Amino acid sequence: MRARTPWWAVGFVALGIGLAVAALIFQLGWVPWWIGLGVAAVALIHTVATRWGRRGAVIGCLLAAIMLAVPSLVIRIGGGRVEAWPVALVGDVLVFNGPSGASGVSLTSGETLWEAGLGGLQAAGGTLYASSVAGSYEGGVVDPATGEVLWMLPSPGAPIAVGSGTLAVTGGGSVTGYDPETGAERWRVPGSAPVQTWCRSDRGFLRLRATQQDWLAVSQGDRMVIVDMATGEPSKARLDPRSVSIHADRAIVLDRESGAVQVADLGTGEVRDTDLTDRATQECFDVDGAPVYVDKVRDVVGMVDLASGEVMETDLETRGLEISGSMTRESVHGLPGRYRDGRVVDLTTGEPHPAMPGRPESRPEGYLVRDVLDDVLIVSSGVFDALGARHPMLLVVGERGQRLMAGPSRDDIVEAVAAVR
């Protein structure tokens, strides 16, 4: 005679399944999910074993294994990483840097054009530079269409800017301008390239600037000069900067003596004082298109108009605000932290940017701008499944505000970038 199924065992099966379902609906995470399924599985084994004996115990174990395995396979477990990072977009070629080296993929056909043992890839103004080339201690300029190294640096150095048909490299006590196509030396200026923003020195790492530059700051001991990228000749502007940032033909300078912030026209030599002075509470940033500062004591965000020297401030809340590169070439934006729900806002108004009104995920984390490749913004992001597990993805934003989630495979990223261009 079969034993009666205890009511409490059936109740625990229902309770466990209910807890697992609640973990999905209310996004309680993996712990309640596994507790619910575990309780239901143990109760199921006991129920079937009580009803059908030893054979029932075997059947109950199989049913419990299915109960635990199948939902966890359907609802993917988070983890993993993006297969290869897009590091440069040169013409039709999207260049990736991965664990096994670099590769170039055609956006038009999706075909892999080349693979090479290159590392430390950077690009600006159509010039692709690799700081690591297989079989060499020096870096070199690479043809983005073929992956072929066009020429190598004659001595150790780091590329810092591209503009006026010149690649500027710092190293060995001087800054040198090279022809990016042939490697011929065009000019040489004693000194080094400073790592700085317009109100602070020694911030971050020296790297190739993404936007083309016609002028370049060179530090020469206790003085700093701004030279023409085409000729290496100094600007006509009479400046004594403690730190400087350059935007096109304008420079924003922190004067060494007075601590005043100045704006200079590097072509004509005209210098204007602004109403802004250096403050210990002030952080400054070089955002594509404008110099931006954040004063967390006064709780304001400001920008300096490089044409007029006018200072514009907004009462945008500064706690958790992360300043980053522009969404487009014409406007400046900040990326707030998690508590602001991940909205991208215009720093001049504080209003959400229409290109990114909110997050595509249900359980957000902070955005991190990975790269601005040509006019495509690459954002390290992620999709959260129903249990809160994060799946690495990239958010690809086009110049006109088109948004696509991509990844983590290289083919997905290529397809998304091609779609938003």
C-alpha positions as a printed Julia matrix, in Angstrom:
421×3 Matrix{Float64}:
  0.0    0.0     0.0
  1.39   3.41   -0.95
  2.07   5.85    1.88
  0.15   9.07    1.95
  2.04  12.15    0.82
  2.61  14.41    3.85
  0.86  17.75    3.43
  3.84  19.7     4.75
  6.11  18.29    2.0
  3.72  19.49   -0.69
  3.56  22.82    1.1
  7.37  23.15    1.06
  7.43  22.39   -2.68
  4.92  25.16   -3.27
  6.74  27.5    -0.88
 10.12  26.93   -2.6
  8.72  27.46   -6.08
  6.9   30.56   -4.87
 10.12  32.02   -3.44
 11.97  31.36   -6.71
  9.19  33.04   -8.72
  9.22  36.01   -6.32
 12.99  36.32   -6.82
 12.33  36.7   -10.54
  9.42  39.11  -10.29
 10.9   41.4    -7.64
 14.55  40.96   -8.74
 15.68  39.74   -5.32
 18.88  38.21   -6.68
 20.43  34.77   -6.86
 20.39  33.87   -3.13
 16.57  33.76   -2.72
 16.37  32.02   -6.09
 18.65  29.16   -5.05
 17.09  28.91   -1.56
 13.63  28.62   -3.12
 14.64  26.01   -5.66
 16.66  24.11   -3.03
 13.74  23.92   -0.6
 11.42  22.83   -3.41
 13.9   20.18   -4.62
 14.42  18.61   -1.16
 10.69  18.6    -0.48
 10.03  17.05   -3.91
 12.51  14.22   -3.27
 10.93  13.5     0.12
  7.41  13.6    -1.34
  8.11  11.19   -4.21
 10.2    8.86   -2.02
  7.41   8.68    0.57
  4.86   7.92   -2.12
  6.81   5.32   -4.17
  9.68   4.17   -1.98
 13.26   3.62   -3.22
 12.29   3.87   -6.87
 10.48   7.09   -6.08
 13.6    8.49   -4.42
 15.55   7.99   -7.68
 12.76   9.61   -9.67
 12.59  12.47   -7.14
 16.34  13.13   -7.5
 16.02  13.3   -11.29
 13.06  15.68  -11.05
 14.94  17.85   -8.54
 18.0   18.0   -10.82
 15.79  19.12  -13.71
 14.12  21.7   -11.45
 17.51  23.17  -10.5
 19.23  22.99  -13.89
 16.69  23.99  -16.53
 15.58  27.4   -15.14
 19.2   28.35  -14.47
 20.1   27.6   -18.09
 17.11  29.54  -19.42
 17.9   32.52  -17.18
 21.55  33.03  -18.03
 24.16  33.3   -15.33
 26.09  36.59  -15.53
 29.83  36.94  -15.97
 32.3   36.72  -18.81
 33.83  39.66  -20.62
 33.74  41.52  -23.88
 35.61  39.45  -26.46
 37.71  42.32  -27.84
 37.6   46.08  -27.23
 37.08  48.44  -30.19
 39.93  50.93  -29.93
 39.87  52.83  -33.21
 37.55  53.63  -36.08
 39.52  54.72  -39.13
 37.43  55.14  -42.25
 35.57  51.86  -42.84
 37.83  49.84  -40.55
 36.98  49.13  -36.91
 40.15  48.14  -35.06
 40.01  45.81  -32.05
 42.49  45.03  -29.32
 42.09  41.57  -27.77
 44.03  39.05  -25.67
 45.65  37.54  -28.75
 46.52  40.81  -30.5
 44.87  43.34  -32.78
 42.52  42.95  -35.71
 40.79  45.15  -38.27
 37.24  44.52  -39.45
 35.42  46.12  -42.37
 32.15  47.78  -41.3
 30.76  47.36  -44.81
 31.31  43.63  -45.23
 31.97  42.47  -41.67
 35.08  40.72  -43.0
 38.23  40.48  -40.87
 40.8   42.35  -42.96
 43.84  41.6   -40.84
 45.16  40.21  -37.59
 48.52  41.2   -36.12
 50.62  41.01  -32.96
 50.1   44.66  -32.05
 49.29  46.22  -28.69
 48.61  49.6   -27.14
 46.65  50.82  -30.15
 45.59  54.47  -30.33
 44.17  56.54  -33.17
 43.62  60.19  -34.06
 43.08  62.03  -37.3
 43.19  58.84  -39.36
 46.58  57.82  -37.92
 46.75  54.47  -36.1
 49.64  54.0   -33.68
 50.78  50.81  -31.9
 53.0   51.19  -28.84
 53.82  47.48  -28.98
 54.93  45.75  -32.18
 55.87  42.07  -32.22
 59.66  41.61  -32.36
 60.48  45.23  -31.49
 60.92  47.43  -28.43
 59.64  50.52  -30.23
 56.2   51.6   -31.39
 55.13  52.44  -34.89
 52.44  53.77  -37.2
 50.13  51.12  -38.67
 48.09  51.06  -41.87
 44.51  50.52  -40.58
 43.45  48.89  -43.86
 46.09  46.13  -43.77
 47.59  46.04  -40.27
 51.03  46.58  -41.81
 53.53  48.66  -39.82
 54.39  51.63  -42.06
 57.32  52.9   -40.01
 58.86  52.58  -36.56
 59.94  55.29  -34.14
 63.73  55.74  -34.3
 63.93  55.98  -30.49
 61.65  55.35  -27.49
 58.77  57.79  -27.28
 55.04  58.21  -26.82
 52.65  59.77  -29.36
 50.72  62.72  -27.95
 48.9   64.49  -30.79
 48.02  64.45  -34.48
 47.3   67.61  -36.42
 48.39  69.78  -39.35
 49.68  66.66  -41.08
 52.04  65.89  -38.2
 52.34  63.2   -35.52
 53.91  64.64  -32.35
 55.94  62.27  -30.17
 57.53  63.0   -26.78
 60.62  61.19  -25.52
 64.38  61.5   -25.06
 64.2   65.07  -23.76
 62.41  66.51  -26.77
 59.1   66.65  -28.63
 59.4   65.7   -32.3
 56.99  66.15  -35.19
 56.91  63.36  -37.8
 55.18  62.92  -41.13
 52.59  60.23  -40.22
 52.8   58.6   -43.64
 56.56  58.4   -44.13
 58.05  58.89  -40.66
 60.22  61.8   -41.86
 61.15  64.23  -39.09
 59.62  67.7   -39.57
 60.69  69.55  -36.44
 62.14  69.02  -32.97
 61.61  71.12  -29.82
 63.48  70.54  -26.52
 61.23  69.59  -23.6
 58.44  67.15  -22.91
 54.66  66.99  -23.21
 52.95  67.72  -19.88
 50.24  65.46  -18.5
 47.67  67.98  -17.31
 44.38  69.76  -17.68
 44.08  73.54  -17.74
 44.04  74.0   -13.97
 46.06  71.04  -12.72
 49.23  69.17  -13.66
 50.1   65.48  -13.42
 46.63  64.09  -13.99
 46.29  60.68  -15.57
 48.46  59.02  -18.18
 50.02  60.48  -21.29
 48.17  59.21  -24.33
 47.38  60.2   -27.89
 44.66  62.84  -27.92
 41.61  61.67  -29.84
 40.89  65.01  -31.52
 43.23  66.63  -34.04
 45.33  69.51  -32.72
 47.0   72.38  -34.55
 48.93  73.51  -31.46
 50.82  71.67  -28.74
 52.02  72.58  -25.24
 55.64  71.72  -24.45
 57.12  71.9   -20.94
 60.7   73.19  -20.76
 61.7   73.02  -17.11
 60.28  76.08  -15.35
 58.54  77.42  -18.45
 56.0   76.21  -20.98
 55.66  77.05  -24.66
 52.88  76.42  -27.17
 54.13  75.42  -30.61
 52.56  75.16  -34.06
 52.05  71.48  -34.99
 52.91  72.23  -38.62
 56.24  73.97  -38.03
 57.23  73.62  -34.37
 57.37  77.43  -34.09
 56.02  79.06  -30.89
 52.72  80.94  -30.78
 52.61  84.76  -30.85
 50.57  84.74  -27.63
 52.58  86.12  -24.69
 51.82  83.58  -21.98
 53.45  82.28  -18.83
 51.26  79.28  -18.09
 51.45  77.04  -15.05
 49.15  74.65  -16.92
 47.34  74.8   -20.23
 44.78  73.01  -22.39
 44.34  73.52  -26.11
 41.07  73.45  -28.06
 41.56  74.03  -31.81
 43.27  77.45  -32.14
 42.4   78.53  -28.58
 44.21  77.83  -25.33
 42.89  78.1   -21.8
 45.73  78.91  -19.42
 46.31  79.13  -15.68
 48.75  82.03  -15.31
 51.84  81.16  -13.27
 52.06  84.47  -11.4
 48.47  85.58  -10.76
 46.59  82.26  -10.77
 44.08  83.83  -13.16
 42.48  81.78  -15.91
 43.13  83.23  -19.38
 41.95  82.47  -22.89
 44.38  82.95  -25.77
 43.95  83.03  -29.54
 47.08  81.15  -30.6
 46.94  82.39  -34.18
 46.66  86.13  -33.5
 48.35  86.13  -30.09
 45.38  87.87  -28.36
 45.04  87.02  -24.64
 41.92  87.64  -22.53
 41.45  87.35  -18.77
 38.35  85.56  -17.5
 36.47  86.04  -14.21
 37.75  82.68  -13.05
 40.7   82.1   -10.71
 42.33  78.97   -9.41
 40.6   77.45   -6.37
 41.64  74.45   -4.3
 38.02  73.21   -4.35
 37.84  73.31   -8.13
 38.33  70.35  -10.46
 38.72  70.98  -14.16
 38.24  68.77  -17.19
 38.91  68.95  -20.89
 35.68  67.86  -22.49
 35.53  67.76  -26.26
 34.57  71.29  -27.3
 34.95  73.2   -24.03
 36.87  73.46  -20.74
 34.62  72.42  -17.84
 35.07  72.81  -14.08
 33.25  71.46  -11.03
 33.25  73.24   -7.66
 31.79  70.81   -5.13
 31.9   73.33   -2.27
 29.75  75.84   -4.13
 27.91  72.94   -5.84
 28.19  74.38   -9.34
 29.33  73.2   -12.74
 30.81  75.75  -15.12
 32.24  76.14  -18.59
 34.47  78.75  -20.2
 33.45  80.12  -23.58
 36.68  80.0   -25.58
 35.52  82.64  -28.07
 34.58  85.34  -25.55
 36.25  84.24  -22.31
 32.85  84.34  -20.6
 32.32  81.97  -17.64
 28.96  80.18  -17.5
 27.8   78.32  -14.38
 24.82  76.07  -13.69
 23.4   74.78  -10.39
 23.73  71.18  -11.51
 24.11  68.9    -8.48
 27.75  67.81   -8.27
 27.59  64.82   -5.93
 28.32  61.72   -7.96
 28.71  63.67  -11.21
 31.2   62.13  -13.61
 32.45  64.33  -16.43
 33.26  62.63  -19.71
 33.74  63.18  -23.41
 30.96  64.64  -25.5
 28.13  62.64  -26.99
 28.6   64.57  -30.21
 31.21  66.99  -31.48
 29.03  70.0   -30.69
 27.84  69.51  -27.11
 29.19  68.72  -23.67
 27.69  66.2   -21.3
 28.23  64.61  -17.91
 27.46  61.1   -16.78
 26.03  61.07  -13.24
 26.4   58.19  -10.8
 23.96  55.44   -9.92
 21.79  57.52   -7.59
 20.87  59.8   -10.52
 19.55  56.77  -12.44
 22.25  56.98  -15.06
 20.88  59.9   -17.02
 23.18  61.69  -19.42
 22.7   65.41  -18.91
 23.65  68.6   -20.7
 26.04  70.48  -18.43
 24.7   73.85  -19.54
 21.09  73.15  -18.52
 21.06  70.01  -16.4
 18.42  68.57  -18.74
 18.6   64.91  -19.86
 20.17  64.43  -23.26
 17.62  63.03  -25.76
 20.15  60.55  -27.14
 20.27  58.71  -23.81
 17.11  59.46  -21.78
 17.59  56.51  -19.45
 19.21  53.1   -19.09
 18.45  50.03  -21.16
 18.96  47.83  -18.08
 16.49  47.07  -15.33
 19.11  47.18  -12.56
 21.66  49.84  -13.55
 25.26  50.44  -12.65
 27.39  53.43  -13.58
 28.19  54.08  -17.21
 31.82  54.31  -18.19
 32.72  55.98  -21.45
 35.24  53.68  -23.04
 36.14  55.52  -26.2
 34.94  58.09  -28.68
 35.75  56.54  -32.04
 35.27  59.09  -34.77
 31.63  60.12  -34.13
 30.64  56.9   -32.38
 30.56  56.74  -28.6
 31.46  53.39  -27.03
 30.14  52.93  -23.48
 30.97  50.02  -21.21
 27.59  48.9   -19.99
 25.7   45.71  -19.22
 22.34  44.0   -19.25
 20.95  42.64  -16.02
 18.81  39.52  -16.21
 15.76  38.9   -14.04
 17.91  37.71  -11.13
 20.24  40.69  -11.21
 23.23  38.97  -12.86
 25.19  41.36  -15.05
 26.04  40.41  -18.61
 28.84  42.54  -20.12
 27.74  44.58  -23.11
 28.68  47.75  -24.94
 26.3   50.63  -25.54
 27.01  52.14  -28.97
 25.73  55.68  -29.56
 25.83  57.34  -32.96
 26.29  60.99  -33.86
 22.54  61.49  -34.28
 21.73  59.81  -30.96
 20.99  56.29  -32.22
 21.47  53.74  -29.42
 22.21  50.03  -29.73
 23.34  47.44  -27.2
 26.11  45.25  -28.57
 28.35  42.44  -27.55
 30.07  40.81  -26.07
 31.17  39.21  -29.36
 33.24  41.13  -31.88
 30.68  40.49  -34.65
 27.9   42.06  -32.55
 30.02  45.17  -31.93
 30.84  45.55  -35.64
 27.16  45.23  -36.56
 26.12  47.86  -33.99
 28.79  50.4   -34.99
 27.91  49.96  -38.68
 24.23  50.52  -37.88
 24.69  53.82  -36.02
 27.13  55.46  -38.45
